[in-house]
Every structure is written in structure tokens, then in C-alpha cells.
Amino acid sequence: FYYIQMEKYARQAVSEGVKNGDDLHVSADSELYRVLNLHYNRNNHIEVWGPQVPSNFRFVVEQTLREFFKAIQEGRDAEQSWKKSIYKIISRLDDPVPEYFKSPNFLEQLE
């Protein structure tokens, strides 16, 4: 779901005439963030920018969007496995899953 949304929003930016990937920003008010939040946080157990959200989440989302944008803008999406290089770049930005997410009582801890 995540990468599908990144591609969708990157293509939209290209079609809207955005010229520079650095002009793409993701905030708690952005449509992309809203869509990700609705999908991954359906019951709103986690505050949008609360302490449970990893501190670099917005940065990683923004970087992913920019990588997709750059690839599409440069025409690399014509290649069959064009997304693999993006996956490798983004995987380097991954954080380990916090221990409190692994707890069987995680949802109760939020209340």
C-alpha cells in the first residue's frame, strides 16, 4: 500500500508540473499523510504526530516520495524493475520496530 501511494502521489506531482523533488513536502496536514494514517491507523489509536510515531517517519515518507518523483521524472519507470533501486534506498532509512509496538498489550497502553 505504502509504495503504491508513493507512486500515485509522485505521478500526480509530475503531472501538475512540479520540476524539483525538493519542492515536495509531507506534513501532518498533507493528503498523502492523511491517506497513510487512514490505512495504517484506522482506529486512530496513535496520535498523528504523537510519541508513538517514530521521529523520522515524516522524513522517510518525504524521501520516498522524492525518490519516486525523481525516477518517474527521469523516465526510469519505463524499465521493468525500476522500483528496486528505490526500495534499496528507502530500506536504509528503516528504524527497528520499537519494543512497545511488539507488546501484546500495546493498544491498552495507548489508552
Secondary structure, 3 states (H helix, E strand, C coil): CHHHHHHHHHHHHHHCCCCCHHHCCCCCCCHHHHHHHHHHCCCCCCCCCCCCCCCCHHHHHHHHHHHHHHHHHCCHHHCCCCCHHHHHHHHCCCCCCCHHHHCCCHHHHHC
